[in-house]
Amino acid sequence: MAAIANRVQFVVGAEGKPTGVLLDMATWEHILEALEDAEDVTVVRETLAALDAAGGDRVKAGFRPWSEIRAELLGRAD
């Protein structure tokens, strides 16, 4: 993480206060990836909690069969 911090450039305004940050694309992509991973972990935890609360019953937990979702995505009913 320290290596990433070394590639960050701060933009300072006329009053000497930071007004922005410049990042190289590799650093920006690393930040985005970390945020997406954190979001994925949250979704997995919520999903597992719902499944646990439903006693392992996927239907009670609100899971839908792939065939139903696929038909919906393709715009047709099976």
N, C-alpha and C positions, 0 to 999 in steps of 0.2 A: 504494500500500500504506500510505503514511503517513496518508492520509485514513481508512482503515479502522481503523488503530491509534488514532486519535483518538476513535472511537466505542465503544471497549472500556472497560468499567468493571470495576474489580477490587473484590472483596468482601474486606474485611480482618477477620480474627477478633479476639477479645479480646486476644490477645497481640501484635497488630500485624502478623501475618504474613498474606499473601494466602491465602484459602481457596476462592476461586471467581472466576468471570468472568461478567459480564453482557454480552450482545451484542444489538443490535437485529436484527430478522429479516432485513433486507437484508444485513447483514454475515454472519450465519449462512449464508444462502443462497449468498453469494459464496464462503465457505469450503468449503461442500459441493460447489459446482460445481468449484472448483479441485482438490479431492480426487478427484472423479469423473474429471476430465480426466487427472490423473496416473495413475489406475488404467487408464484407456483406453489411454494411451500405453504402459504396461507390457504390456498384453494384445496390442497391435498389434506391439510389438517381439518378444514371445515367439512370436507367430503367424508373423511374417516369418522369424524364425530357424528355426522348425520347417519352414517351406516351403523355405527355402534348404538346410537340412540334407537334405531329401528330394529335392534336385535339381530343385525346381520341381514335383514330382509331388504333386498335391493329395491323392490317395488315400493315398500313403505318408506324407504329413504328418498324416494323420488327419482330413482334411476329409470331410464327408459331404454328399451331394447334398441340396438344399433339399427335394425331393419326399419323401425319407426322413424328414427332420426334421419336415416339415409333417404327414405321416401320424402320426408319433409324438405330436406335440402334439395332434392331433385324436383320438387314441386308436384309430387303425385302421391296417391294413397296406394298401399299394397292390398 
